[in-house]
Amino acid sequence: MYPAYHEEWHGADSDPYETCYSTSRSFILGVLEDLDARWLAKQPIPSFYEIERSLGGREHRIELMNTLRYSFLDGQFDADFWAAILQDAPAEAHGITREFSDRDIYLP
């Protein structure tokens, strides 16, 4: 997935891996910029299902879960924000705020 919080290409003018990401830059930045703007403006944070519907439906569920997990692992937002997101979410989305462990690393 696109590393939205880690955009350093070490001398390259643009991202040399842009075509490799399973979740695109535009998707991740679209979701995170909208949520960040709401959070900073102290507006109500939408639930997972509300965000999913705004993106066009369930076909974006995995991308959305991965985007939110990435944001959580980077320490973005506070506990109230994450509680709001997960107040109405599918069971599989509740792992978004799970603590990172060695089991999360997969090396084929």
C-alpha positions in Angstrom: 0.0 0.0 0.0 1.1 3.6 -0.6 3.2 4.9 2.3 1.2 8.1 2.9 3.1 9.0 6.1 6.5 8.0 4.8 6.9 9.8 1.5 10.7 10.1 1.1 12.1 8.8 -2.2 15.8 9.5 -1.3 16.7 11.7 -4.3 14.1 10.5 -6.7 11.7 13.1 -8.1 8.7 10.8 -7.8 7.8 7.5 -6.2 9.6 4.7 -8.1 7.2 2.1 -6.7 3.9 3.8 -7.7 2.7 1.0 -9.9 3.5 -1.7 -7.2 1.0 -0.6 -4.5 -2.1 -2.7 -4.0 -3.8 0.3 -2.5 -3.3 3.5 -4.5 -2.0 6.9 -3.4 -5.3 8.5 -4.4 -7.4 6.1 -2.4 -5.3 6.4 0.8 -4.9 10.1 0.6 -8.6 10.6 -0.1 -9.6 8.7 2.9 -7.0 10.0 5.3 -7.2 13.6 4.3 -11.0 13.6 4.7 -10.8 12.0 8.1 -8.0 14.3 9.2 -10.0 17.4 8.2 -13.0 16.2 10.2 -10.9 15.3 13.2 -9.1 18.7 13.2 -12.4 20.6 12.8 -13.9 18.5 15.7 -16.7 17.3 13.4 -18.3 13.9 14.0 -16.2 11.0 12.9 -18.1 8.6 10.6 -18.3 5.0 11.4 -16.5 2.4 9.3 -19.8 1.5 7.4 -20.4 5.2 6.7 -17.0 5.6 5.2 -17.4 2.4 3.2 -20.7 3.6 1.8 -19.1 6.9 0.8 -16.5 5.1 -1.2 -19.0 3.1 -3.2 -19.6 0.1 -1.1 -18.2 -3.2 0.2 -15.8 -3.7 -2.7 -13.4 -1.2 -1.0 -13.6 -2.9 2.4 -10.1 -4.5 2.4 -8.5 -1.3 1.1 -10.3 0.7 3.7 -9.3 -1.7 6.5 -5.6 -1.6 5.4 -5.6 2.2 5.2 -7.1 2.6 8.6 -4.7 0.0 10.1 -1.7 1.8 8.6 -3.0 5.1 10.1 -3.5 3.4 13.5 0.0 1.8 13.5 1.5 5.2 12.7 -0.1 6.7 15.8 -2.5 8.9 14.0 -5.6 10.2 15.8 -6.8 9.4 19.3 -8.7 6.7 21.1 -12.1 8.5 20.7 -11.5 8.7 16.9 -10.9 5.0 16.6 -13.9 4.2 18.9 -16.1 6.3 16.6 -14.8 4.5 13.5 -15.4 1.1 15.0 -18.7 1.8 16.7 -20.5 0.5 13.6 -18.1 -1.8 11.7 -17.8 -5.4 10.5 -16.2 -7.9 12.8 -13.0 -8.1 10.7 -12.5 -4.3 11.0 -12.0 -4.5 14.8 -8.5 -5.7 14.2 -7.6 -2.2 13.0 -6.7 -1.2 16.5 -5.0 -4.4 17.6 -1.5 -4.1 19.0 1.2 -5.0 16.5 3.0 -8.2 17.2 5.5 -10.6 15.7 2.6 -12.6 14.3 1.8 -9.7 12.0 5.0 -10.3 10.0 4.8 -12.7 7.2 7.9 -13.7 5.2 7.3 -16.2 2.5 
